[in-house]
Amino acid sequence: MSIPDKRSPQFPMRLSAEFRDQLEAEMKKDGDTSLATWIKRILRKELQSRGIEPKG
């Protein structure tokens, strides 16, 4: 019997090396440990600014 995977599916995104370097520099300034975590935090913040409560 297999255990169901509780992770959400990945969202592939292509970033140029220069753009990724910029994002990672800002991520580190904010104290985040990964680019994915930083991006999710920013997206949640954007939803909240639009009056939408992020789910999950």
DSSP file (Angstrom, degrees, kcal/mol; ACC not computed):
  #  RESIDUE AA STRUCTURE BP1 BP2  ACC     N-H-->O    O-->H-N    N-H-->O    O-->H-N    TCO  KAPPA ALPHA  PHI   PSI    X-CA   Y-CA   Z-CA
    1    1 A M              0   0    0      0, 0.0     2,-0.2     0, 0.0     0, 0.0   0.000 360.0 360.0 360.0 126.8    0.0    0.0    0.0
    2    2 A S        -     0   0    0      1,-0.0     0, 0.0     0, 0.0     0, 0.0  -0.583 360.0-123.2 -91.4 152.8    1.5    3.3   -1.0
    3    3 A I        -     0   0    0     -2,-0.2     3,-0.0     1,-0.0    -1,-0.0  -0.807  34.2-113.3 -91.6 128.9    1.3    6.5    1.0
    4    4 A P        -     0   0    0      0, 0.0     2,-0.5     0, 0.0    -1,-0.0  -0.329  29.1-113.4 -64.3 143.6   -0.3    9.4   -1.0
    5    5 A D        -     0   0    0      1,-0.1     0, 0.0     2,-0.1     0, 0.0  -0.665  25.5-167.5 -78.4 123.2    2.1   12.3   -1.8
    6    6 A K        +     0   0    0     -2,-0.5     2,-0.1     2,-0.1    -1,-0.1   0.437  53.1 105.9 -94.2   0.0    1.0   15.4    0.1
    7    7 A R  S    S-     0   0    0      1,-0.1     3,-0.1     3,-0.0    -2,-0.1  -0.481  73.2-117.2 -78.7 151.1    3.1   17.8   -1.8
    8    8 A S        -     0   0    0     -2,-0.1    -1,-0.1     1,-0.1    -2,-0.1  -0.501  41.6 -88.6 -80.8 157.3    1.6   20.2   -4.4
    9    9 A P        -     0   0    0      0, 0.0    -1,-0.1     0, 0.0     2,-0.1  -0.310  47.2-105.5 -65.5 150.0    2.6   19.8   -8.0
   10   10 A Q        -     0   0    0     -3,-0.1    -3,-0.0     1,-0.0     0, 0.0  -0.396  20.8-142.2 -73.3 152.4    5.6   21.8   -9.2
   11   11 A F        -     0   0    0     -2,-0.1     2,-0.1     2,-0.0    -1,-0.0  -0.919  18.8-142.5-116.2 102.3    5.2   24.9  -11.3
   12   12 A P        +     0   0    0      0, 0.0     2,-0.4     0, 0.0     0, 0.0  -0.393  23.8 178.0 -68.4 139.5    7.9   25.0  -13.9
   13   13 A M        -     0   0    0     -2,-0.1     2,-0.5     2,-0.0    -2,-0.0  -0.987  22.2-140.8-144.4 130.0    9.3   28.5  -14.6
   14   14 A R        +     0   0    0     -2,-0.4     2,-0.4     0, 0.0     0, 0.0  -0.804  24.8 177.4 -93.6 128.2   12.1   29.6  -17.0
   15   15 A L        -     0   0    0     -2,-0.5    -2,-0.0     4,-0.0     2,-0.0  -0.991  30.0-119.4-129.2 136.7   14.3   32.3  -15.7
   16   16 A S     >  -     0   0    0     -2,-0.4     4,-2.7     1,-0.1     5,-0.2  -0.364  31.8-113.4 -66.5 156.9   17.3   33.8  -17.3
   17   17 A A  H  > S+     0   0    0      1,-0.2     4,-2.3     2,-0.2     5,-0.1   0.896 117.2  50.2 -59.9 -40.9   20.5   33.5  -15.3
   18   18 A E  H  > S+     0   0    0      2,-0.2     4,-1.9     1,-0.2    -1,-0.2   0.916 111.9  46.5 -65.4 -43.0   20.7   37.2  -14.8
   19   19 A F  H  > S+     0   0    0      2,-0.2     4,-2.5     1,-0.2    -2,-0.2   0.915 111.7  51.2 -66.1 -42.9   17.1   37.5  -13.6
   20   20 A R  H  X S+     0   0    0     -4,-2.7     4,-2.9     1,-0.2     5,-0.2   0.903 107.8  53.2 -60.8 -41.3   17.5   34.5  -11.3
   21   21 A D  H  X S+     0   0    0     -4,-2.3     4,-2.0    -5,-0.2    -1,-0.2   0.912 109.7  48.8 -59.7 -42.7   20.6   36.1   -9.8
   22   22 A Q  H  X S+     0   0    0     -4,-1.9     4,-2.0     2,-0.2    -2,-0.2   0.934 112.8  47.3 -61.8 -46.3   18.6   39.3   -9.1
   23   23 A L  H  X S+     0   0    0     -4,-2.5     4,-2.6     1,-0.2    -2,-0.2   0.914 111.2  50.5 -62.9 -43.5   15.8   37.4   -7.5
   24   24 A E  H  X S+     0   0    0     -4,-2.9     4,-2.2     1,-0.2    -1,-0.2   0.861 107.7  53.9 -65.4 -34.9   18.2   35.3   -5.3
   25   25 A A  H  X S+     0   0    0     -4,-2.0     4,-1.7    -5,-0.2    -1,-0.2   0.923 112.5  43.4 -63.3 -43.9   19.9   38.5   -4.1
   26   26 A E  H  X S+     0   0    0     -4,-2.0     4,-1.8     2,-0.2    -2,-0.2   0.876 110.4  56.3 -69.1 -37.3   16.6   40.0   -3.0
   27   27 A M  H  <>S+     0   0    0     -4,-2.6     5,-2.0     1,-0.2     4,-0.5   0.924 107.8  48.2 -58.4 -45.8   15.5   36.6   -1.5
   28   28 A K  H ><5S+     0   0    0     -4,-2.2     3,-1.0     1,-0.2    -1,-0.2   0.880 107.2  55.7 -64.7 -38.7   18.7   36.6    0.7
   29   29 A K  H 3<5S+     0   0    0     -4,-1.7    -1,-0.2     1,-0.3    -2,-0.2   0.870 108.6  48.7 -59.7 -36.5   18.1   40.2    1.8
   30   30 A D  T 3<5S-     0   0    0     -4,-1.8    -1,-0.3    -3,-0.1    -2,-0.2   0.529 116.7-116.2 -83.2  -6.5   14.6   39.2    3.0
   31   31 A G  T < 5 +     0   0    0     -3,-1.0    -3,-0.2    -4,-0.5     2,-0.1   0.615  62.3 148.2  84.3  12.0   16.0   36.2    4.9
   32   32 A D      < -     0   0    0     -5,-2.0    -1,-0.3     1,-0.1     3,-0.1  -0.490  43.1-145.2 -79.5 153.9   14.3   33.5    2.9
   33   33 A T  S    S+     0   0    0      1,-0.2     2,-0.3    -2,-0.1    -1,-0.1   0.621  76.9  24.8 -96.5 -15.2   16.0   30.1    2.4
   34   34 A S  S  > S-     0   0    0      1,-0.1     4,-2.1    -7,-0.1    -1,-0.2  -0.992  70.6-123.3-147.5 155.3   14.9   29.3   -1.1
   35   35 A L  H  > S+     0   0    0     -2,-0.3     4,-2.8     1,-0.2     5,-0.2   0.880 112.7  55.5 -64.0 -38.1   13.7   31.1   -4.2
   36   36 A A  H  > S+     0   0    0      1,-0.2     4,-2.4     2,-0.2    -1,-0.2   0.916 108.2  47.8 -61.9 -43.2   10.4   29.1   -4.2
   37   37 A T  H  > S+     0   0    0      2,-0.2     4,-2.2     1,-0.2    -1,-0.2   0.913 112.8  49.0 -63.1 -42.9    9.6   30.1   -0.6
   38   38 A W  H  X S+     0   0    0     -4,-2.1     4,-2.3     2,-0.2    -2,-0.2   0.925 111.7  48.4 -63.6 -45.7   10.4   33.8   -1.4
   39   39 A I  H  X S+     0   0    0     -4,-2.8     4,-2.5     1,-0.2    -2,-0.2   0.914 110.9  50.5 -63.0 -43.0    8.2   33.7   -4.6
   40   40 A K  H  X S+     0   0    0     -4,-2.4     4,-2.4     1,-0.2    -1,-0.2   0.900 110.0  50.9 -61.8 -39.8    5.3   32.1   -2.7
   41   41 A R  H  X S+     0   0    0     -4,-2.2     4,-2.2     2,-0.2    -1,-0.2   0.918 111.3  47.7 -64.0 -42.7    5.5   34.7    0.1
   42   42 A I  H  X S+     0   0    0     -4,-2.3     4,-2.2     2,-0.2    -2,-0.2   0.905 111.8  49.9 -64.7 -41.5    5.4   37.5   -2.5
   43   43 A L  H  X S+     0   0    0     -4,-2.5     4,-2.2     2,-0.2    -2,-0.2   0.900 110.3  49.8 -66.3 -39.9    2.5   36.0   -4.3
   44   44 A R  H  X S+     0   0    0     -4,-2.4     4,-2.4     1,-0.2    -1,-0.2   0.920 110.1  51.5 -61.8 -42.4    0.5   35.6   -1.1
   45   45 A K  H  X S+     0   0    0     -4,-2.2     4,-2.1     1,-0.2    -2,-0.2   0.893 108.9  51.1 -60.9 -40.5    1.3   39.2   -0.2
   46   46 A E  H  X S+     0   0    0     -4,-2.2     4,-1.0     2,-0.2    -1,-0.2   0.910 108.9  50.0 -64.8 -42.9    0.0   40.3   -3.7
   47   47 A L  H ><>S+     0   0    0     -4,-2.2     5,-2.7     1,-0.2     3,-0.8   0.931 110.5  50.5 -60.1 -44.6   -3.3   38.4   -3.2
   48   48 A Q  H ><5S+     0   0    0     -4,-2.4     3,-1.7     1,-0.3    -1,-0.2   0.878 105.1  56.5 -61.7 -38.0   -3.8   40.0    0.2
   49   49 A S  H 3<5S+     0   0    0     -4,-2.1    -1,-0.3     1,-0.3    -2,-0.2   0.745 107.0  50.9 -65.7 -21.1   -3.2   43.4   -1.3
   50   50 A R  T <<5S-     0   0    0     -4,-1.0    -1,-0.3    -3,-0.8    -2,-0.2   0.325 124.8-104.5 -95.6   5.6   -6.1   42.6   -3.7
   51   51 A G  T < 5S+     0   0    0     -3,-1.7     2,-0.5     1,-0.3    -3,-0.2   0.696  80.3 130.5  81.4  19.2   -8.3   41.6   -0.8
   52   52 A I      < -     0   0    0     -5,-2.7    -1,-0.3    -6,-0.2    -2,-0.2  -0.922  54.4-137.6-110.4 127.3   -8.0   37.9   -1.5
   53   53 A E        -     0   0    0     -2,-0.5    -9,-0.0    -3,-0.1    -5,-0.0  -0.742  26.7-124.8 -83.9 117.8   -7.1   35.6    1.4
   54   54 A P        -     0   0    0      0, 0.0     2,-0.4     0, 0.0    -1,-0.0  -0.321  21.6-142.2 -62.8 141.6   -4.6   33.0    0.2
   55   55 A K              0   0    0      1,-0.2   -11,-0.0    -2,-0.0     0, 0.0  -0.842 360.0 360.0-105.6 143.1   -5.5   29.4    0.6
   56   56 A G              0   0    0     -2,-0.4    -1,-0.2     0, 0.0     0, 0.0   0.479 360.0 360.0  73.1 360.0   -3.1   26.7    1.6
